Amino acid sequence: MSLDLPVAPAPLGARHDRRSRPRATPPVARGGNAVASAALPLHQPPVGWRRALGVVARGLSGVVMVALVATVVYLWPVAYGGNSGIVFVAGESMLPTYTSNDVVLTRKQDSYAVGDVIVYTIAAGDVGAGHQIIHRIVGGDGVSGWVTKGDNRKYPDSWHPINSQVLGRVAHSAAIGGTLRSIFVLLLAPWVWALAAMAVTFWIAWTFLAARDAEAEDVSTADAAVIIGVDMIPEVAGGGNDGIDPGRCPYAGTARCATCTTRFEDRRCA
């Protein structure tokens, strides 16, 4: 049973002042079946840095993935349908342009010209069949055969490779020592590339999953403001609990309902 007490009208100047109006107090427990802390706010802002970290992590993962794919496509060897090749220089036939142990990167071309330094494979049936030669084109053509010669040689080669035998034209070169060459050869091993691809794949997958979990935790933290039990309803200042439906959030249908993140009876009120 409620007791209605007369309330004196507010002064004329304060009737339209929102600060003078009574405000709802935080929810309190009734019946002892639910526990809540009045210190907890009704609205807890999301932890923005976690969401920002997730965005940055996904962005970096995307950049790494694009760079990795571009590198693999560019360096895919001619033997497997690509356009690149990596060759180590041996001997002194190309001095002073290239020295022994230099590493060169070749690129397959639609056509070649006199002056290009190319890498070609000696045709089957010729002396040294299957070996790779890095020499400069000094004449001929790609149909009847190119005439090649080492920069440090007086006479041209006895082989005349056609375009199908040419692995590519030298695009880049680097001088490395014997130790670095051994390391480089090891890094070019197929099993090393396979392990590297697996490691990068797992890292990218872990980054995406971690970012997703962080964002999900961010959202759940924002939603878990004050848990209201079955017997917990707000106590409005200036009156009792009579006339309030315990199964309905008092903010439902009001302007505050649109932005409210409070859970009422373990579910959203709206």
C-alpha positions in Angstrom: 0.0 0.0 0.0 1.5 3.3 -1.0 1.1 6.6 0.7 0.7 9.6 -1.6 2.1 12.7 -0.1 1.4 16.2 -1.5 4.3 17.7 -3.3 4.7 21.5 -3.2 4.9 23.0 -6.7 8.4 24.1 -7.8 9.1 27.8 -8.2 8.2 29.2 -11.6 11.8 29.8 -12.5 12.8 26.2 -11.8 9.9 24.4 -13.5 11.8 24.3 -16.7 15.2 23.8 -15.2 16.3 20.2 -15.8 18.7 20.3 -12.9 15.9 20.8 -10.5 14.0 17.7 -11.5 14.2 14.5 -9.5 16.5 11.9 -11.0 16.3 8.2 -10.8 18.7 6.5 -8.4 20.7 3.5 -9.4 19.0 0.1 -9.2 18.8 -1.5 -5.7 18.0 -5.0 -4.8 14.6 -6.1 -3.4 14.1 -9.4 -1.7 17.8 -10.2 -1.5 17.9 -12.5 -4.5 20.2 -10.3 -6.6 23.4 -8.5 -5.7 24.5 -5.3 -7.4 27.0 -2.6 -6.6 25.8 1.0 -6.6 29.4 2.0 -7.5 29.0 0.3 -11.0 27.9 2.8 -13.7 24.8 2.0 -15.8 26.9 2.7 -18.9 30.5 1.5 -19.2 32.3 2.9 -22.2 34.2 0.5 -24.5 37.9 0.1 -24.1 38.8 1.8 -27.4 42.5 0.9 -27.5 41.7 -2.8 -28.0 39.6 -2.1 -31.0 42.3 0.2 -32.4 44.9 -2.5 -31.8 42.7 -5.0 -33.7 42.4 -2.6 -36.6 46.2 -2.0 -36.7 47.0 -5.7 -36.4 44.6 -6.6 -39.3 46.2 -3.8 -41.3 49.7 -5.0 -40.7 48.7 -8.6 -41.5 47.2 -7.4 -44.8 50.3 -5.5 -45.7 52.5 -8.5 -44.9 50.3 -10.8 -46.9 50.3 -8.6 -49.9 54.1 -8.2 -49.8 54.6 -11.9 -49.4 52.3 -12.8 -52.3 54.0 -10.1 -54.5 57.5 -11.4 -53.6 56.6 -15.0 -54.3 55.0 -14.1 -57.7 58.0 -12.0 -58.7 60.6 -14.7 -57.7 58.7 -17.7 -58.9 61.3 -19.7 -60.9 61.1 -20.3 -64.6 61.2 -24.1 -64.0 57.8 -23.9 -62.4 56.2 -21.5 -64.9 57.5 -18.3 -63.4 59.7 -15.6 -64.9 62.6 -15.4 -62.5 65.8 -17.3 -61.8 68.7 -17.0 -59.3 72.1 -18.0 -60.5 75.6 -18.0 -58.9 78.5 -16.9 -61.0 81.4 -19.3 -61.2 84.7 -18.7 -62.9 86.3 -15.6 -64.4 84.8 -15.5 -67.9 82.6 -12.5 -67.0 85.3 -10.3 -65.3 85.2 -7.5 -64.5 81.4 -7.3 -64.8 80.8 -10.3 -62.5 83.1 -12.2 -60.2 83.0 -15.7 -58.8 80.3 -16.1 -56.1 78.3 -13.2 -57.3 74.5 -13.9 -57.3 72.3 -12.7 -60.2 68.6 -12.5 -60.6 67.3 -13.1 -64.1 63.9 -12.3 -65.6 62.4 -14.0 -68.6 61.8 -11.7 -71.6 59.7 -11.9 -74.7 62.8 -10.9 -76.8 66.5 -10.3 -76.3 69.0 -8.1 -78.0 72.7 -7.7 -78.6 74.4 -6.5 -75.4 72.1 -8.4 -73.0 73.7 -10.6 -70.4 71.7 -13.8 -70.4 71.7 -17.1 -68.6 71.0 -20.1 -70.9 71.1 -23.9 -70.6 73.3 -25.9 -72.9 71.1 -28.1 -75.2 71.0 -31.8 -75.0 73.6 -33.5 -77.2 76.1 -30.7 -76.9 79.2 -30.8 -74.7 78.3 -29.8 -71.2 74.6 -30.4 -71.8 72.4 -29.2 -68.9 74.9 -26.7 -67.5 74.0 -23.1 -67.2 76.1 -20.3 -68.8 76.0 -16.6 -68.1 77.5 -14.7 -71.0 76.7 -11.6 -73.1 74.9 -11.7 -76.5 77.2 -10.4 -79.3 75.2 -11.5 -82.3 72.7 -13.8 -83.9 69.0 -14.1 -83.1 66.6 -16.1 -81.0 65.4 -18.4 -83.9 68.7 -19.6 -85.5 70.6 -19.1 -82.3 72.3 -16.4 -80.3 76.1 -15.8 -80.4 77.4 -15.3 -76.9 80.8 -14.5 -75.4 82.2 -13.9 -71.9 83.4 -10.3 -71.2 86.8 -11.8 -70.3 87.0 -14.1 -73.4 88.6 -13.4 -76.8 86.4 -15.8 -78.7 82.6 -16.5 -78.7 81.1 -19.6 -77.4 80.6 -22.7 -79.4 77.0 -23.0 -78.3 74.2 -21.0 -80.0 71.1 -21.0 -77.7 67.7 -20.2 -79.0 65.1 -18.3 -77.0 63.6 -21.5 -75.5 67.0 -22.3 -73.9 67.4 -18.8 -72.4 66.3 -18.7 -68.7 66.3 -14.9 -68.6 68.3 -11.6 -68.8 70.2 -10.5 -65.8 68.1 -7.9 -63.9 70.0 -7.6 -60.6 73.2 -8.7 -59.2 75.0 -8.7 -55.8 78.5 -9.6 -54.8 78.7 -12.0 -51.9 81.4 -14.1 -50.3 81.7 -17.8 -50.0 80.0 -18.0 -46.6 77.1 -15.8 -47.6 76.7 -17.9 -50.7 76.3 -21.0 -48.6 73.7 -19.3 -46.5 72.0 -18.0 -49.6 71.9 -21.5 -51.1 70.4 -22.8 -47.9 67.7 -20.1 -47.9 66.8 -21.0 -51.5 66.0 -24.6 -50.5 62.4 -25.6 -51.1 61.9 -26.9 -47.6 63.0 -23.6 -46.2 60.4 -21.7 -48.3 57.8 -24.2 -47.2 58.5 -23.7 -43.5 58.6 -19.9 -44.0 55.2 -20.0 -45.8 53.7 -22.1 -43.0 55.1 -19.7 -40.3 53.8 -16.6 -42.0 50.4 -18.3 -42.5 50.1 -19.2 -38.9 51.2 -15.8 -37.8 48.6 -14.0 -40.0 45.9 -16.4 -38.8 46.8 -15.9 -35.1 46.8 -12.1 -35.6 43.4 -12.1 -37.2 42.0 -14.4 -34.4 43.6 -12.3 -31.6 42.2 -9.1 -33.1 38.7 -10.6 -33.4 38.8 -11.8 -29.8 40.0 -8.4 -28.6 37.2 -6.7 -30.4 34.6 -9.2 -29.1 35.9 -8.7 -25.5 35.7 -5.0 -26.0 32.1 -5.2 -27.1 31.2 -7.6 -24.2 32.8 -5.3 -21.7 30.8 -2.4 -22.9 27.5 -4.4 -22.7 28.1 -5.9 -19.3 27.3 -2.7 -17.3 25.0 -3.7 -14.4 23.4 -7.1 -14.2 19.9 -6.7 -12.9 18.3 -9.8 -11.2 14.7 -10.9 -11.2 13.9 -9.1 -8.0 15.9 -6.0 -8.8 14.0 -2.9 -10.0 14.9 0.8 -9.8 13.7 2.8 -6.9 12.5 6.2 -8.2 13.3 9.2 -6.0 10.2 10.6 -4.3 8.2 7.4 -4.4 8.2 3.7 -3.8 8.2 0.7 -6.1 4.4 0.3 -6.4 3.0 0.5 -9.9 6.3 -0.6 -11.6 6.2 -3.8 -13.6 9.1 -5.9 -12.3 9.4 -7.7 -15.7 9.9 -4.5 -17.7 12.8 -2.1 -17.6 11.6 1.4 -16.5 13.6 3.0 -19.3 11.8 1.0 -22.0 9.9 3.2 -24.4 11.7 6.4 -23.3 14.4 8.5 -25.0 17.0 6.8 -22.8 16.1 3.4 -24.1 17.7 4.0 -27.5 21.1 4.4 -25.9 20.8 2.3 -22.9 23.2 -0.7 -22.6 21.8 -2.0 -19.2 20.7 -5.6 -19.2 17.4 -6.1 -17.5 16.8 -9.7 -16.1 19.7 -11.1 -18.2 18.2 -9.7 -21.5 18.0 -6.4 -23.3 14.9 -4.5 -22.4 14.2 -3.4 -26.0 
